[in-house]
Amino acid sequence: MIGWSDGGFSYKSSLASGLQPWGHYRAWTENKDVLVMFLTDNMFNIVPKHDIPDDALEELRSLLDKAGIRRAGKKATR
């Protein structure tokens, strides 16, 4: 299970659960199938898009933007 809120990205499985605050992410990107949020170059969370409504995905994108997390492949404007 996955979820998100103003506090960050949460996950829960039979082995682990946790909350990653938005400030822990350094970049994100997406394609037609997944949205990927990078903690480091080789640590990331994958959000499969096939079962998530478009409005929920837009909320996730908005939270990433609000937190100032850059979209991978785009130059920072700071």
N, C-alpha and C positions, 0 to 999 in steps of 0.2 A: 504494500500500500504506500502511496505517496500523497503528499499534500503541500500546500504553501499558504503563507499568511504574511502579514507585515513583519513578523519575527524571523522568517526564513523558510527554508525548504525542509520538510520532515519526511521521514521514511520509516517503515516498519516491516519486518519480515519475521520468519520463525527463528532466525538467528540473531537479529540485531534491530535496534531502533535508535533514532536520533533526530536531532534538529541541527541543521547547519545555518547559522545566521548569514544573512545576505552579504555581510562584510567579509566573509571567508572566501567568496568567489572572486575570481579575477577576470573571467570572460565567459561568454556564452555564444552559441551559434545554433543553427537549426537547418534541417532539410525537410523534405516532404514527410519523412517518417519519424524523426526524432528531434528533440531539443536537448542540447548537451550543455551543461553548466560546469565549467572548469574550476577546480580548487587549485590545481597545479597543472603542469604540462601533461602529467600522466595519471592524475586523480580527478575524477569527474563523476557527475550524476547524469544519468540518461533518463529522459522523460519520453516514453513511447507515445506518439500522438494519436494513434489509431482509435483509442477509446475515450479520448478527452474532447469535450465539446469546444467549439471554436471560441466561445466567450470565456471559458476557463483558461485556455491557452493565451488569450489576449490579456487576461488578468496576470498570468505568470510573466509574460513579456513586460507588462507595465511595472510590476514589482521589481524586475531586474533593472529596468531603466531608472526607476525611482531611486534604487540603491546605488546608481552610478556605475553599474557593471557594464563594461564595454562589450560590444558585440565583436567577436573574433572576426578578423579580416577587415575591420574598419579602423581607421586611425582615431586615436583619442583626441577629443576636442578640448581637453583641459589644459 
